[in-house]
Amino acid sequence: MSSEPKATLTSVRSAVEEELSIFLNREAAYLNSISTELSPVSDSLTSFLLDSGKRLRPLFAFAGFAASGGTLDKPVVRAMAALELLQACAVIHDDLMDGSDTRRGKPSIHRHFESMHVQDELEGFAPHYGLSAAVLLGDLSLVWSDQMLNSAGLTTDQCARVLPYYNEMRVELMAGQFLDIHEQTQKNTSVDRSMTIARYKSGKYTIERPLHLGAAMTPNPSPEIFAALSAYGLPLGEAFQLRDDLLGVFGDPSVTGKPAGDDLREGKRTVLIAMTNDRQSESQREIARKYFGKPDLDVQGVELLREIIETTGARAELEATIERLTDQALTAAQSAVFTEDGSAMLVELANIATKRSS
């Protein structure tokens, strides 16, 4: 393994993308053998998965694997790549639930199929076609993640160790997604509730569980390894999602691939919003009631809400929280149970996850 973590991660990312490409080409051929009318399904999923993406979940799985002393082979890379298909399921369904128009600078899957319906002058209601297609494509991505993991070529022992973590990760993800939509129905906001959502909807399945999956693929992972990976992964997972919350409000659309202030338009009750609500004056509260969650929120409305978030000190507090959680993870990355290369990998990924702009 290279002693340079960036070079190693770049190499692993390329290997993951190669395995994803092989898998998607094979599955596209199978879908097209059923019916050529399924080609938009395979084409859109292939584009969605291969045209962009940081591959963070496979990389964290690799870091857990490396920290536990694993030696990389093709079956392990395939198993790690399956996490990208789970991520696709989560993102496609999340965009649908949030009513998001774009993802990574392109139309979200439900909008893509809605546009196809209009462009091809099909019968029926275009938005319903888009919605239905997104549900099914998200489900297909989830099925494919199982398929890619099960056909990766792992040993019987590896599968026995990996599957309990994989199953738990999927349950936690769905639990977090439900808590997220349920939070939008509450009459008040809560920092604690929003932190729980951040942990389960994103943090655990992005970082902690992939680390565990990686460790589970090594020959003799100890309980101490899993505990040490959690000590690193849980605070970092929360920091990762809190950075996402900030980018959803203050991110540059040319970098994030989403319109400016999209989370404000969608009325997302994130930790940032809960912190703002705890601090705002009555006059600020009135402005927030008028603009927050307004689907046609314009640039001026976005700026008014951003100003409230800034002046209440909520943005600064969230930045301080991200820094505190990241420092906690960086300290945990130095655990004596990790290999030297693994620790270096964990440090590199912590910086990538929390200092990103998209």
PyMOL commands that set and color helices and strands:
alter all, ss='L'
color gray80, all
select helices_A, chain A and resi 5-34+36-50+56-67+74-98+109-119+126-150+156-183+191-216+223-250+253-256+262-266+271-279+282-291+299-311+314-332+340-354
alter helices_A, ss='H'
color red, helices_A
select strands_A, chain A and resi 102-103+106-107
alter strands_A, ss='S'
color yellow, strands_A
deselect
rebuild
show_as cartoon
